[in-house]
Amino acid sequence: MDRKEEHRDELFSMLAAGAVPSEAPEEPERGVIPENAPEDSDRAAGEDAPPESSAAPEQPVPENKAEPENKPAAAVPPLRRAPAAGRYDSFMYEPIGFDRYDRAAAEAEAEAAEKKERKLRLRRERRIAAAFIIACIAAAALSVYGIVSDIIAGSGSLRSSGGQVVLYQQSKPEGANELAAEKDENGRYSTEGVAAVVQSSIVEIYTYTDRNRTELVGTGSGVVISDDGYIVTNAHVLQSSGYHSVHTLDGDIFPARVIGRDSKTDIAVIKISPGQLEPAVLGDSDEVMVGEQVVAVGNPAGLSGTVTDGIVSAVHRKIRSDSTGFQMDCIQTNAAISPGNSGGALVNMYGQVVGITSSKYVSSSYEGLGFAITINEARPIIEQLIENGYVPGRFRVGVAFIESGVPLKRDIIESELGFSLPEGFEGLYVTQISDECDISNTELKLGDFIISVDGVTTSTYDELNDTVTGSYGPGDKVTFVCTHLNEDGTQEDYEITFMLMPDTSGDY
């Protein structure tokens, strides 16, 4: 092994042992000329360095003998110039320095810092993961608690093909239904309370044409008004020669007979066996106020016990029946009243019947516009029908007619005549004459006009009815002025006198 390899191994051994060179400035190596020293040429002339081979070997000094003070100086080996930093020594493979050591130390320090950072990061990630897991467990526990609580409180489930599907269902608080049917401190019911009180007193009436009750021709509603089994309904629900049965909300069926009917007011009374049903309580319709809440109970379209609610839109409406033209005092309401509701009850929030609903008084042209005959106007008719089977004082003129005073009906008259009525002409266009009445024995002909009674012009039903009923009664003779109208507009006037016929049928 040569000298260069020995020197390199010695340096690596020092580095491995942790030896660090001193920070003190290095003194020039013996025999080495500092880098800033003058060149050999600047040295004194005549001082030639002896050759390296002629240098005398250094003699060892004995330990027990002091060196003389005047001992001549030992021979100095020849001087060499120190290599500059970064330059290669003549006997080394790489520059003298500690770069490799510094890099190794820096790498070790960086590796230690990175290892510490990894530990800290791993610790933070574990804490976050633990917090997330705890949150998930808490959420799941709350969900399970809610589901279990709802299942315990409810009582419904539906099973599907994929397993059990839980439906959440709860019951009303205990006693809620009983409380709803009770009155408040003022004796007022809720809507459900009114329904509970009145529904059992509202029945459905079936009308048949045969005794065996197989040929059904219509249905309607009725209100039980007494323990004796009397039921009030609308006259148009019944047939004077038909057969009828009463169906209750509980499904019971009772045969019924007609006590009396009055087509003019559209009021009728039927009867079943006594003590079968609970009667409703009648109220005072004069106490009804606009805006007051009301409930209509009936059987529209055969749907038994239907309850609708609304308010009183107006009172004392004079509404004419679309079948007879007779006016009745009515309550206007926005509670739904449909065919099948006819004969049902309009009830206030105290459970009192204040009106008899009738589809004959319902406007088909407007939504939410219904009418009920006031109970105060219906009650005298009901009592007369129960007592007599008809309304006393009713009479028959014995004709049917079309009013020329109504623009739409005037068009119908002109269509039947085939020509226009003269300007300003008014009268009642006769379309039927009853052979059972005395008027059939007069000169009156179909297509003629009744133009006045006792000098009062009659172009509407109300004008004729008010004039006759105001001065005459059944069995009285009355004089009408009639006319035959020609196509050229000329009139042939004449008078007829006849007797008013008593009406006990209720059909007129």
VOGU-3710 file (C-alpha; in Angstrom, 3 decimals, decimal comma):
1> mdrkeehrde> 0,000/0,000/0,000  1,554/3,294/-1,031  1,566/6,533/0,918  -1,468/8,063/-0,773  -3,755/5,215/0,136  -2,491/5,282/3,741  -3,249/9,001/4,015  -6,821/8,569/2,609  -7,592/5,682/4,988  -6,302/7,727/7,918
11> lfsmlaagav> -8,618/10,641/6,968  -11,700/8,391/6,667  -10,881/6,847/10,023  -10,850/10,301/11,593  -14,260/11,130/10,090  -15,801/7,880/11,261  -14,424/8,496/14,771  -16,232/11,890/14,889  -13,059/13,975/14,909  -13,683/17,511/13,718
21> pseapeeper> -10,810/19,684/12,613  -10,085/22,707/14,747  -11,381/26,096/13,648  -7,961/27,602/14,326  -5,986/28,567/11,260  -3,712/25,836/10,113  -0,038/26,376/10,360  1,934/25,538/7,289  3,164/22,013/7,253  6,814/21,662/7,873
31> gvipenaped> 8,604/21,756/4,687  5,659/23,540/3,033  5,881/27,120/1,929  2,743/29,178/2,509  0,810/30,069/-0,560  1,599/33,774/-0,238  5,283/33,167/0,351  7,727/34,613/-2,198  8,900/32,403/-5,011  12,191/30,530/-4,799
41> sdraagedap> 13,601/33,007/-7,174  13,102/35,772/-4,616  15,176/33,953/-2,097  18,731/35,027/-1,472  21,088/34,061/-4,172  23,440/31,285/-3,470  21,006/29,438/-1,150  20,454/26,396/-3,204  18,358/23,724/-1,534  20,167/20,513/-1,114
51> pessaapeqp> 18,678/17,603/-2,843  16,134/15,553/-0,951  18,331/12,498/-1,068  21,230/14,289/0,686  19,210/15,314/3,749  20,723/13,884/6,929  18,423/11,706/9,016  17,190/13,140/12,252  19,052/11,782/15,301  17,006/10,761/18,336
61> vpenkaepen> 17,635/12,663/21,585  18,339/10,593/24,641  15,686/10,937/27,366  18,205/11,383/30,218  20,317/13,935/28,551  19,475/17,585/28,050  19,947/19,088/24,723  22,725/21,592/24,638  21,608/25,182/24,195  24,096/25,837/21,494
71> kpaaavpplr> 23,254/22,756/19,555  23,210/23,497/15,932  19,747/23,468/14,233  18,655/20,285/12,640  18,551/20,035/8,974  15,250/21,261/7,449  13,757/19,231/4,677  13,168/20,940/1,421  10,100/23,278/1,350  6,947/22,537/-0,811
81> rapaagryds> 4,116/24,964/-1,726  0,685/24,163/-0,096  -1,989/23,371/-2,685  -4,744/25,959/-3,091  -8,279/25,156/-1,916  -10,053/22,989/-4,388  -6,817/21,836/-5,965  -5,521/18,293/-5,852  -2,528/17,417/-3,739  0,159/15,601/-5,569
91> fmyepigfdr> -0,434/12,523/-3,497  -4,296/12,643/-3,042  -7,182/11,592/-5,302  -9,599/14,348/-4,048  -9,445/17,791/-2,357  -8,678/18,001/1,272  -11,937/18,944/3,175  -15,020/17,618/4,896  -17,753/17,965/2,209  -18,705/14,310/2,390
101> ydraaaeaea> -19,063/14,555/6,179  -21,247/17,659/5,948  -23,512/16,030/3,396  -23,859/12,889/5,489  -24,658/14,925/8,605  -27,264/17,026/6,745  -28,872/13,948/5,273  -29,045/12,326/8,703  -30,587/15,458/10,215  -33,166/15,736/7,381
111> eaaekkerkl> -34,034/12,079/7,714  -34,575/12,505/11,455  -36,808/15,588/10,896  -38,828/13,765/8,234  -39,263/10,789/10,515  -40,493/13,072/13,310  -42,935/14,825/10,910  -44,278/11,460/9,765  -44,919/10,492/13,365  -46,759/13,771/14,044
121> rlrrerriaa> -48,820/13,481/10,856  -49,744/9,889/11,625  -50,788/10,951/15,128  -53,035/13,745/13,758  -54,611/11,402/11,211  -55,364/8,870/13,915  -57,007/11,559/16,055  -59,171/12,738/13,115  -60,169/9,173/12,249  -61,069/8,483/15,881
131> afiiaciaaa> -63,220/11,650/16,054  -65,006/10,712/12,800  -65,699/7,186/14,036  -67,084/8,549/17,312  -69,351/10,981/15,405  -70,645/8,172/13,150  -71,354/5,978/16,141  -73,227/8,812/17,877  -75,317/9,551/14,748  -76,143/5,887/14,305
141> alsvygivsd> -77,140/5,612/17,955  -79,458/8,623/17,659  -81,036/7,207/14,477  -81,629/3,835/16,085  -83,113/5,541/19,137  -85,507/7,624/16,983  -86,634/4,625/14,920  -87,178/2,470/17,985  -89,097/5,276/19,714  -91,364/5,810/16,675
151> iiagsgslrs> -92,000/2,084/16,337  -92,905/1,854/20,006  -95,159/4,945/19,788  -96,734/3,953/16,478  -98,456/0,817/15,371  -98,156/0,295/11,639  -95,917/-1,568/9,236  -96,082/-2,617/5,637  -94,228/-5,608/4,279  -92,752/-5,361/0,784
161> sggqvvlyqq> -90,948/-7,832/-1,440  -87,586/-6,475/-0,333  -88,265/-6,787/3,386  -90,137/-4,842/6,001  -90,902/-1,193/5,312  -91,744/0,746/8,457  -94,521/3,319/8,188  -94,762/5,866/10,961  -98,228/6,090/12,434  -99,446/7,684/15,605
171> skpeganela> -102,744/7,766/17,402  -104,538/10,853/18,572  -104,094/11,756/22,232  -106,329/9,698/24,472  -109,831/11,136/24,621  -109,331/13,510/21,657  -112,398/12,232/19,769  -114,605/12,504/22,811  -113,340/16,003/23,452  -114,073/17,087/19,852
181> aekdengrys> -117,723/16,046/20,241  -118,168/18,143/23,345  -119,502/21,697/23,460  -117,423/24,606/24,617  -118,485/26,854/27,480  -120,882/28,679/25,127  -122,555/25,487/23,897  -120,772/25,631/20,543  -119,497/22,518/18,746  -116,508/22,034/16,464
191> tegvaavvqs> -117,182/20,847/12,899  -116,584/17,228/13,897  -118,829/17,751/16,899  -121,684/18,970/14,690  -121,213/15,988/12,398  -121,296/13,571/15,333  -124,484/15,128/16,706  -126,449/15,476/13,445  -125,318/12,660/11,139  -127,547/10,031/12,693
201> siveiytytd> -130,594/12,258/12,040  -129,885/12,578/8,296  -131,215/9,729/6,147  -131,099/8,753/2,500  -134,391/8,389/0,628  -134,803/5,971/-2,298  -137,706/6,425/-4,734  -139,036/3,494/-6,800  -141,768/3,173/-9,386  -142,899/-0,326/-8,334
211> rnrtelvgtg> -144,174/-1,841/-5,135  -141,337/-4,376/-4,999  -138,861/-1,483/-4,982  -136,707/-2,752/-7,797  -137,035/0,131/-10,278  -135,032/2,944/-8,699  -135,684/6,389/-10,171  -133,781/8,641/-7,764  -132,332/9,302/-4,354  -132,194/12,246/-1,996
221> sgvvisddgy> -131,765/13,223/1,629  -134,117/13,760/4,548  -134,030/15,119/8,105  -135,689/13,250/10,972  -137,692/15,914/12,844  -139,652/13,981/15,478  -139,711/10,819/17,553  -142,903/9,868/15,696  -140,834/9,083/12,590  -141,640/12,200/10,532
231> ivtnahvlqs> -138,948/13,118/8,025  -138,806/16,369/6,031  -137,334/16,395/2,536  -137,775/18,119/-0,832  -140,888/17,532/-2,895  -138,868/16,872/-6,049  -137,152/13,916/-4,304  -140,498/12,066/-4,094  -143,130/10,894/-6,518  -146,770/11,247/-5,562
241> sgyhsvhtld> -147,505/7,784/-6,988  -144,098/6,228/-6,188  -142,752/3,951/-3,446  -140,085/5,027/-1,001  -137,645/3,593/1,530  -135,373/5,201/4,086  -131,728/4,143/4,528  -129,836/5,154/7,655  -126,121/5,772/8,117  -125,885/2,489/10,048
251> gdifparvig> -127,287/0,559/7,084  -130,821/0,032/8,386  -133,668/0,239/5,838  -137,245/1,265/6,618  -140,239/1,540/4,292  -141,741/5,034/4,182  -145,014/6,585/3,037  -145,700/10,091/1,781  -147,616/12,282/4,239  -147,775/15,339/2,015
261> rdsktdiavi> -145,826/17,295/-0,564  -145,929/20,854/-1,816  -144,217/21,367/-5,168  -144,622/25,127/-4,996  -142,264/25,413/-2,021  -140,426/22,120/-2,732  -141,204/20,831/0,785  -142,483/17,305/1,553  -142,957/15,040/4,565  -142,678/11,232/4,756
271> kispgqlepa> -143,018/8,892/7,742  -141,488/5,678/9,053  -142,335/3,642/12,150  -142,015/5,647/15,413  -138,941/5,461/17,610  -136,533/4,209/14,976  -134,264/7,236/14,668  -132,951/10,176/16,692  -134,595/13,480/15,644  -132,598/16,598/14,874
281> vlgdsdevmv> -133,065/19,859/16,764  -134,546/22,744/14,743  -133,052/26,202/15,216  -134,219/29,759/14,541  -133,133/30,893/11,070  -133,870/34,520/11,945  -130,831/34,390/14,242  -128,480/33,353/11,438  -125,746/35,927/10,770  -123,727/36,595/7,639
291> geqvvavgnp> -120,279/35,039/8,038  -121,506/32,470/10,550  -119,999/29,030/10,130  -122,414/26,309/8,984  -122,289/22,628/8,015  -124,261/20,896/5,258  -125,071/17,202/5,807  -126,572/15,023/3,082  -126,046/12,201/0,609  -124,732/13,614/-2,684
301> aglsgtvtdg> -124,346/11,026/-5,456  -125,414/8,300/-3,015  -122,485/9,017/-0,667  -124,223/8,631/2,676  -123,505/10,981/5,545  -121,414/13,466/3,566  -120,435/16,546/5,581  -119,293/19,825/4,005  -118,702/23,101/5,764  -118,765/26,768/4,846
311> ivsavhrkir> -120,167/30,070/5,973  -123,410/31,974/5,576  -122,825/34,172/2,538  -126,149/36,027/2,782  -129,571/35,807/4,446  -133,154/36,397/3,274  -132,379/35,691/-0,366  -135,647/35,479/-2,352  -134,872/32,579/-4,645  -137,302/31,182/-7,183
321> sdstgfqmdc> -137,481/27,434/-7,737  -136,373/26,455/-11,231  -139,297/24,014/-11,474  -142,269/26,085/-10,216  -140,970/29,639/-10,265  -142,196/30,151/-6,694  -139,989/32,308/-4,470  -138,760/31,131/-1,097  -136,776/32,827/1,653  -133,340/31,195/1,534
331> iqtnaaispg> -129,939/31,222/3,218  -127,042/31,568/0,792  -123,940/29,501/1,619  -120,695/28,371/0,050  -120,970/24,904/1,627  -121,164/22,342/-1,178  -124,756/21,409/-2,064  -125,078/18,919/-4,915  -127,805/16,654/-6,330  -128,397/14,102/-3,601
341> nsggalvnmy> -128,020/16,798/-0,938  -131,632/17,780/-1,664  -133,666/17,498/1,525  -130,571/17,507/3,736  -129,795/19,865/6,599  -127,922/23,137/6,898  -126,743/23,185/10,520  -125,207/25,911/12,668  -122,348/25,247/15,066  -124,779/24,640/17,922
351> gqvvgitssk> -126,098/21,512/16,209  -129,386/23,192/15,182  -130,982/22,786/11,752  -131,470/26,271/10,293  -132,256/25,318/6,690  -133,373/22,548/4,311  -130,935/22,292/1,411  -132,303/21,965/-2,109  -130,498/21,441/-5,402  -133,460/23,147/-7,060
361> yvsssyeglg> -132,221/26,365/-5,522  -128,570/25,813/-6,441  -126,952/27,870/-9,173  -125,365/25,611/-11,782  -123,578/28,551/-13,404  -121,465/29,576/-10,400  -119,145/27,669/-8,076  -119,814/27,799/-4,332  -123,302/29,279/-4,647  -125,884/27,184/-2,808
371> faitinearp> -129,141/27,872/-1,018  -131,185/26,355/1,765  -134,843/27,085/2,516  -134,941/28,778/5,904  -136,376/26,541/8,603  -138,668/29,364/9,725  -140,331/29,463/6,307  -140,368/25,692/5,929  -141,791/24,949/9,379  -145,399/26,198/8,782
381> iieqliengy> -145,536/24,193/5,563  -144,196/21,110/7,360  -146,811/21,448/10,084  -149,626/21,882/7,530  -148,478/18,861/5,555  -148,377/16,736/8,743  -151,792/17,971/9,793  -153,657/18,046/6,448  -151,513/16,208/3,940  -151,447/19,403/1,861
391> vpgrfrvgva> -151,102/23,166/2,263  -154,559/24,734/2,690  -155,378/27,714/0,464  -153,485/26,373/-2,522  -155,424/26,643/-5,795  -154,903/25,796/-9,393  -155,343/28,121/-12,322  -154,946/25,159/-14,647  -152,432/26,532/-17,150  -148,720/26,360/-17,841
401> fiesgvplkr> -147,010/29,292/-19,528  -143,726/30,986/-20,511  -142,917/34,495/-19,296  -142,378/37,024/-22,069  -140,842/39,486/-19,620  -137,624/37,420/-19,416  -135,328/38,043/-22,453  -134,148/34,427/-22,781  -137,684/33,061/-22,529  -138,904/35,719/-24,970
411> diieselgfs> -136,554/34,195/-27,541  -138,124/30,781/-26,911  -141,630/32,205/-27,487  -140,591/33,850/-30,757  -139,010/30,587/-31,871  -142,267/28,683/-31,245  -144,436/31,338/-32,914  -142,167/31,672/-35,921  -142,181/35,479/-35,794  -141,002/38,290/-33,519
421> lpegfeglyv> -143,150/39,784/-30,804  -144,149/43,416/-31,283  -141,990/46,031/-29,606  -143,109/46,508/-26,002  -145,540/43,560/-26,037  -145,779/41,613/-22,757  -147,829/38,644/-21,578  -147,812/34,981/-20,466  -147,545/32,569/-23,397  -149,896/29,591/-22,715
431> tqisdecdis> -148,319/26,188/-23,403  -150,691/23,828/-21,477  -154,348/23,856/-20,333  -155,550/21,298/-17,774  -158,790/19,518/-18,634  -159,450/19,070/-14,875  -159,785/22,812/-14,301  -162,584/25,238/-15,122  -160,308/27,366/-17,309  -160,473/24,644/-19,950
441> ntelklgdfi> -164,158/25,626/-20,521  -163,221/29,148/-21,671  -162,096/30,564/-25,049  -158,432/30,369/-24,056  -156,349/28,495/-26,642  -152,788/27,178/-26,691  -150,456/29,820/-28,134  -152,552/32,715/-26,795  -151,369/35,168/-24,141  -152,707/36,172/-20,712
451> isvdgvttst> -151,943/39,905/-20,581  -153,692/41,169/-17,418  -155,689/40,301/-14,274  -157,965/42,922/-12,779  -156,248/45,547/-14,916  -152,734/44,566/-13,719  -150,284/43,609/-16,490  -148,971/40,064/-16,092  -145,761/39,215/-17,907  -144,114/37,134/-15,124
461> ydelndtvtg> -145,155/34,386/-12,735  -144,750/36,651/-9,696  -147,095/39,284/-11,158  -149,817/36,698/-11,828  -149,388/34,899/-8,487  -149,280/38,049/-6,384  -152,369/39,478/-8,075  -154,467/36,304/-7,781  -153,420/35,174/-4,280  -153,799/38,701/-2,967
471> sygpgdkvtf> -157,508/38,883/-3,826  -158,776/35,371/-4,514  -158,843/31,873/-3,086  -159,956/28,355/-4,004  -163,530/28,366/-5,448  -163,415/32,071/-6,358  -164,092/33,263/-9,901  -161,495/35,447/-11,588  -161,372/37,289/-14,924  -158,321/37,305/-17,202
481> vcthlnedgt> -157,742/39,477/-20,261  -156,222/37,376/-23,041  -155,123/38,007/-26,621  -154,391/36,174/-29,824  -151,316/37,623/-31,546  -151,184/37,564/-35,351  -148,035/37,346/-37,428  -148,510/40,915/-38,680  -148,404/42,123/-35,083  -152,116/42,760/-34,656
491> qedyeitfml> -153,844/41,593/-31,461  -157,278/40,038/-30,900  -158,105/40,688/-27,215  -160,824/38,861/-25,243  -161,808/38,167/-21,609  -162,340/34,859/-19,837  -163,938/34,175/-16,445  -163,410/30,902/-14,584  -163,268/29,391/-11,106  -159,994/28,713/-9,243
501> mpdtsgdy> -159,757/25,017/-8,409  -158,631/23,855/-4,910  -155,280/22,036/-4,977  -154,675/19,242/-2,483  -152,244/17,264/-4,625  -149,244/19,438/-3,896  -148,272/19,264/-7,563  -149,094/22,903/-8,352
//
